[in-house]
């Protein structure tokens, strides 16, 4: 995909993810990052100097008036996101917001309602959907009509999150902040509507350990979520059809196993996933296209909300 028209991008936030998004967008022809704002102005100034961004602004309002950007990328902490997104919704640019789109389900639904009231174009940066490993599995599944079994394993550690400086409110809702990254694979790979979520081993917030849930789709697809909390374990996703099994372990890499075979055959990843934070370069290209009115598979705020609601059902929050 190539960009046909110029696209002006603005950035809200100046942390690690802001820097990674800037790198990805600046690699696209005809894209100009025109301005940045952050509550920590010194960091915004530093990023602007590093990437030759011409304007450092003191507010979202100033950012829009100064840049007249087509697209704003919102990369702020979970507890700040709602108010920052609402400020962005006062202007007609397209929004790409970092996940999670809300620190819990109620917050996510409040953000979605605000965006809907403004009839705004809001997308969520679920970058794992744009890993080359994920894209290869999606492309292959288009040729298969058979039933799908989706198996996802999650590993979380609330104690380490607290030690890393995450706010207690975010850590108490850590399944929305972090588990959503892998639970989103159910809504991505599963076909049809979710008809039931069975809590096989329920979440116990007073003694986090193992969480297991069965996810049933009206298409006949079925998923199993396994979460290991406060213990070792990998993140992985496996998708089985009668003809083929796909495994992503780690998620950035994919391998396939044909029926009748015992060996997994690795599939080469795209070079973008080595050059940039995996998924971000392709996602940036999709975001630019969406900002220019092209229909893409960039996940909407409503798509993200489906996964947030599934998190809620799995954990019985």
PyMOL commands that set and color helices and strands:
alter all, ss='L'
color gray80, all
select helices_A, chain A and resi 16-26+41-51+60-67+78-88+105-117+127-130+132-141+158-163+168-172+174-189+272-275+280-291+301-315
alter helices_A, ss='H'
color red, helices_A
select strands_A, chain A and resi 7-12+31-37+55-57+71-74+94-98+122-125+149-156+194-201+210-217+222-229+236-240+244-248+254-258+265-267
alter strands_A, ss='S'
color yellow, strands_A
deselect
rebuild
show_as cartoon
